[in-house]
Amino acid sequence: MVDNNDNPGARHGADAKTLSVKSFSADFLQNVVGNSPDLIFAVDLRDLSLLYSNQDIFRHFGWPLDYWKLTAEQRSQQWAKMVHPDDAEILHNPQHLSEKLSRDSTLTANIRFLHADGHWVSYQTRCSRVEAKPGEPASAVIVARDVSELQRKDNEHRMAAKVFENSSDGIMLINSELEIAQVNPAMVQICGFSESELLGESPMGRIFPLRNPDEKVQDLTTDSGLLEQALLDGYAQGEDLGLRKSGDPFHSLTSITVLRDESDAVQSLIVTMRDITESKTHEERIRHLAYFDALTGLPNRTLF
């Protein structure tokens, strides 16, 4: 028979099995809640009055008000001012909230609060019903987390995706292996290749012509011109020559942006191409008319 008192591993395992919230002191839990960056507060489900808050609920949003020193009417007025009208149903119908919590023990919602400086901040809230002891009112604990920055970034990503899809310029995303990772519809239209024919392929020799048929691109530093300049400076722009699927060349105003990671290694490249073949054709026609005789096609005096 093995005595667990002589077996530290067994003793640790036994303690772990009995570990629960009750094992922590009230001071410890108070410190955890008090130091949380989230808003954590408890409300009376009869009238939604505040029973506890780990932070001053109004000052958290920049309002110079002490919640506990305000009258019930003043608190109600401040809540009405601070909570977005479209999210304020919870303030006007505590019975509705109580009934919902009776059916579902936990509710989640996004609520917008007005900061004292005039901008709205979005909080993701999680409300849980607390079982009341005999003679005590039913209450709920609400944890609110600021998700404004996450929503801002999500909106930026959505806008960038719309710009990418609807841009009249061709856009290509190229990974560090010099493979096409993403193209927009305009790029497909410019070069004539389908999206499936481009993804995973190298743009060199397919869209950008190689200097000779035997040239092999082993890494990002073997190409000259715009790509080499972009790798040195982080960005390059200029006129370039491309190839359509048909084999016909096209002129483009091309810009290349290089994105690097924290170790300065190339992470990806953003290539933007604007087809200027038509304007280049017009430019060549005008130049020809200026320097060559329209009737004979011979060089004129201006050219000499």
Secondary structure in CASP SS format (residue, H / E / C, confidence):
PFRMAT SS
TARGET T0000
AUTHOR 0000-0000-0000
METHOD secondary structure of the structure
MODEL  1
M C 1.00
V C 1.00
D C 1.00
N H 1.00
N H 1.00
D H 1.00
N C 1.00
P H 1.00
G H 1.00
A H 1.00
R H 1.00
H H 1.00
G H 1.00
A H 1.00
D H 1.00
A H 1.00
K H 1.00
T H 1.00
L C 1.00
S C 1.00
V H 1.00
K H 1.00
S H 1.00
F C 1.00
S C 1.00
A H 1.00
D H 1.00
F H 1.00
L H 1.00
Q H 1.00
N H 1.00
V H 1.00
V H 1.00
G H 1.00
N C 1.00
S C 1.00
P C 1.00
D C 1.00
L E 1.00
I E 1.00
F E 1.00
A E 1.00
V E 1.00
D E 1.00
L C 1.00
R C 1.00
D C 1.00
L C 1.00
S C 1.00
L E 1.00
L E 1.00
Y E 1.00
S E 1.00
N C 1.00
Q C 1.00
D C 1.00
I C 1.00
F C 1.00
R H 1.00
H H 1.00
F H 1.00
G C 1.00
W C 1.00
P C 1.00
L C 1.00
D C 1.00
Y H 1.00
W H 1.00
K H 1.00
L C 1.00
T C 1.00
A H 1.00
E H 1.00
Q H 1.00
R H 1.00
S H 1.00
Q H 1.00
Q H 1.00
W H 1.00
A H 1.00
K H 1.00
M H 1.00
V E 1.00
H C 1.00
P H 1.00
D H 1.00
D H 1.00
A C 1.00
E H 1.00
I H 1.00
L H 1.00
H H 1.00
N C 1.00
P H 1.00
Q H 1.00
H H 1.00
L H 1.00
S H 1.00
E H 1.00
K H 1.00
L H 1.00
S H 1.00
R H 1.00
D C 1.00
S C 1.00
T E 1.00
L E 1.00
T E 1.00
A E 1.00
N E 1.00
I E 1.00
R E 1.00
F E 1.00
L E 1.00
H C 1.00
A C 1.00
D C 1.00
G C 1.00
H C 1.00
W E 1.00
V E 1.00
S E 1.00
Y E 1.00
Q E 1.00
T E 1.00
R E 1.00
C E 1.00
S E 1.00
R E 1.00
V E 1.00
E C 1.00
A C 1.00
K C 1.00
P C 1.00
G C 1.00
E C 1.00
P C 1.00
A C 1.00
S E 1.00
A E 1.00
V E 1.00
I E 1.00
V E 1.00
A E 1.00
R E 1.00
D E 1.00
V C 1.00
S H 1.00
E H 1.00
L H 1.00
Q H 1.00
R H 1.00
K H 1.00
D H 1.00
N H 1.00
E H 1.00
H H 1.00
R H 1.00
M H 1.00
A H 1.00
A H 1.00
K H 1.00
V H 1.00
F H 1.00
E H 1.00
N H 1.00
S C 1.00
S C 1.00
D C 1.00
G E 1.00
I E 1.00
M E 1.00
L E 1.00
I E 1.00
N E 1.00
S C 1.00
E C 1.00
L C 1.00
E C 1.00
I E 1.00
A E 1.00
Q E 1.00
V E 1.00
N C 1.00
P H 1.00
A H 1.00
M H 1.00
V H 1.00
Q H 1.00
I H 1.00
C H 1.00
G C 1.00
F C 1.00
S C 1.00
E H 1.00
S H 1.00
E H 1.00
L H 1.00
L C 1.00
G C 1.00
E C 1.00
S C 1.00
P C 1.00
M E 1.00
G C 1.00
R C 1.00
I C 1.00
F E 1.00
P C 1.00
L C 1.00
R C 1.00
N C 1.00
P C 1.00
D C 1.00
E C 1.00
K C 1.00
V C 1.00
Q C 1.00
D C 1.00
L C 1.00
T C 1.00
T C 1.00
D C 1.00
S C 1.00
G C 1.00
L H 1.00
L H 1.00
E H 1.00
Q H 1.00
A H 1.00
L H 1.00
L H 1.00
D H 1.00
G C 1.00
Y E 1.00
A E 1.00
Q E 1.00
G E 1.00
E E 1.00
D E 1.00
L E 1.00
G E 1.00
L E 1.00
R C 1.00
K C 1.00
S C 1.00
G C 1.00
D C 1.00
P E 1.00
F E 1.00
H E 1.00
S E 1.00
L E 1.00
T E 1.00
S E 1.00
I E 1.00
T E 1.00
V E 1.00
L E 1.00
R E 1.00
D C 1.00
E C 1.00
S C 1.00
D C 1.00
A C 1.00
V E 1.00
Q E 1.00
S E 1.00
L E 1.00
I E 1.00
V E 1.00
T E 1.00
M E 1.00
R E 1.00
D E 1.00
I C 1.00
T H 1.00
E H 1.00
S H 1.00
K H 1.00
T H 1.00
H H 1.00
E H 1.00
E H 1.00
R H 1.00
I H 1.00
R H 1.00
H H 1.00
L H 1.00
A H 1.00
Y H 1.00
F E 1.00
D C 1.00
A C 1.00
L C 1.00
T C 1.00
G C 1.00
L C 1.00
P E 1.00
N C 1.00
R C 1.00
T C 1.00
L C 1.00
F C 1.00
END
